[in-house]
Amino acid sequence: MMDKEVRTLVARLLAHQHLPRQDRLVKKALTDELFRSELEGRLQACGLRLLDNPYAEHVTLALARDMEQPVMGEQESWVSNTMNLDRSALALLVVLWALIILPKRQRQIERKELDDPSQTEMFAEEKRLPTGRSVSAPVSRKALIADFGERLGRATKIKMNLGTLARYGFIIQRQEEIYEGPLLDLLFDYNQLAGRVLDGALSDLLGKHLGEVLAAREAEEEEDV
């Protein structure tokens, strides 16, 4: 029985790219140690690994670290990304990650939803971790173009790159708003990238948006103390 369920989960992840954490077999992989061990063994044998982030609503598959060079090494772009995104698309992806995921993480750390006007609650860690639209605010496409157009390729280029990112599942576009897609919060290692975004070259690019982002970082540091 377990053998068939593991095979089914791997096949579904390969076919669909991502699955929600509430999926029956995904939940089993996240809660059943024996099932997870069998799953990881099957994936490792194929050079793959499960990407799981408790702050994200979905899980996906990625290349095992030791397989990145053998599989992608012949492509010049593999060091920066494995989807052949050009520099402008990759820069836009990082900016959207910073604008959507970093503020979202602040709300998750504080167990605070978008429509919650209250201050951080005492014993907030006892509340269920909020995910999805309750904590993930959209970005206005018009505002994105107005604020970053000169650096990210102007309106036409940005709209084209948004379409590419949507096809890959990183974002969802609804009219003039850009929402988090199933893969956006699985894309980068938050612990590694957050500091680089806030303290590195993107600090100037993000400019006025850094207030909320910096608050997210401070909240996380307080949580770790």
N, C-alpha and C positions, 0 to 999 in steps of 0.2 A: 504493500500500500504506500509506504513512504517513498519507495523508489519511483513509483509512478507520479506521485505528487511533486517530487523534486524535478523530475524530467519535465512535467507539465509547467512548473513555474519557470524553469530556465527557457523553455520553448516560448512561453508567453512573453517573457522579458525580451527575448531576441526579436520576436515578431512585432511587439508593440512599442519597444524602446523604453517604456516606463510603465509602472503600475502604481496605483494608489496604496498608501500604507494600510488602508482599511480593507484591501483585498484579502480574502480568506487565507490564501497561501502565503501572501506577503506577511500577514500578521503572524502566521505560524513560524515563518523564518525569523521573525523578530523576537519571538517569545519562547520558542521551543529550541533549547540548546542542541539537542541531538539532530533535529531537522536542519538547523543552521549549519552545524558542522558538516553534515552530508552535502548540503548545498554548496558550501564553500569549497569542499573537496572536488565536487564535479566542475565547478567554475575554474578552479585553479588548474585542473587537468587540461582545460581548454585555453589557458592563458587569460582568464577573465576574473573579475572580482565584482562583488555587489557593492554599489554605492548607496549608503544609508545615512541619512542625516535626520536626527530626531526633530529638527526644526522645519523640515520639509514635508510636504504632503505626499511625495512620491519616492520611489526607489528606482534605480536604473543599473545598468551594467557598464563597466569600463574595462579597459585593458589592465591586466596585472602590470605592476611597475616594471618587472623584468622583461616584459613583452613589448614595451613601448618602442625601444630601439629596434629590435628585430622586425616588428610589424610596420612601424612608421618611419624608420630611419632613412629610407630612400627618398622620402618627400622632404623638400627643403623647408616646408612650413610646419613640420610636425613638432618642433620644439615649442612653438607658441600655441598651436592648436592642431587638432586632428581632423578638422572639417574644411580645411582650405579656405577659411575666412580671410579676407584681405585685411590690411592694417586698419582701415577705417571701420570695418564691421566689427573687428575685435575690440577696437577702442570704444565703439558704441556699446558693445556688450558689457564691458567693464563699467562704463558709466551707468548703464541701466542697473547693473548689479548693485552698485554703490547707492543709487537713488532709491531702489526698491527694497533690497535685502537688508542693508544696514539699519534703516529706520524700523523695518519689520522686526529685526532681531532685538532692538531696544524694547519694543512692545512685548515681545515674547518673554524676555528676561523679566520684565515687570509684571507679566501676566495681565496685560492691559490691552483691551481691544480698541479699534478705531473710534467707536462711538462712546467710549468710556471717558467722561470728562474729569473723573476723580484723579487724585494724586495717587502715587504708588501706595498700594495697600500693605499694611503689616501682615506678615505671614502669606504674602503673595505666592511664595514658592509652593504652598499647599494646593493652589488652584491648578486645574488641568492646563497643560501647555496649549495656548491657542495657536491655531495655524490657519492658512488659507485667507480668504477675503476678509475675515474678521480682524486681521492684523496687517495684511499686505495691501497698502494703498497704491492706486495706479498713478502713472506719470502722464501728464498732458503732452500729447504729441506736439501741439503748437508751442508750448512752453519749452519743450526739449529742443526744438529747432531754433527758437528765439535765443535760448541761452547758450547752446553749444554748436549752432550751425556753422559758424566760421571755422571751428576747429575740427568738426567731424564730417565735413564735406558738403555743407549746405543742404537745403531742403530736399532736392531730388535724390541726392546720394543717401541721405539719412532715411528717406522713405523706402528706397530700394533695399537698404541694409535691414531695416525693420522687417520687411517682408521675408528676407532670408532668415533672420533670427526667429521669426514666427514659424517658419516651416520646420526648423530644427527643434521646436518645442521650448525655446528659451523664454519667449514672451507670447502673450495673447493680445491681439489688437481688437478693440471694440470702438468703432467710430473714431473719436479723437483721443481715446485713452489707451494707455499701454499697461497691461497687467502682467504680473508674474506668471510665467509659464511653468509647466511641470518640472523642467530641468534647470531653471535658473538658480535655485538654492542648492542644487547638487553640483553646479558647474565648478566652483572654486572652493578651496579650503579656506573657510572664514578666518580661522586663527592665523593663517599665513598672510592672507591678502588684506584684511581689514587695516592693519597697521601700514602696509605699503600704500594703500589708497589714501589714508588720512595724512600720512607724514611724507609721502613721496610726491611725484610729479602731478598726480591728480588733485592734490590739495588746492592748487591754483585753478585748475580747470573747473572743479566743483564749486569753488567760490562760496556764494551765499547759501548753498545747500548744506554746507558743512556743519551748521549749528546742530541740526537734529542728528546728523551722523556722529558727531563728536559725543553727543549725549549718549548715544547707543554704546559707544566704546567705553565711556566712563561707567555706565551702568554695568557692563560686563565685568570690568575690572573690580568694581565693588562686590559683585557677586562672587568673584574668585577669592576675595580676602577672607 
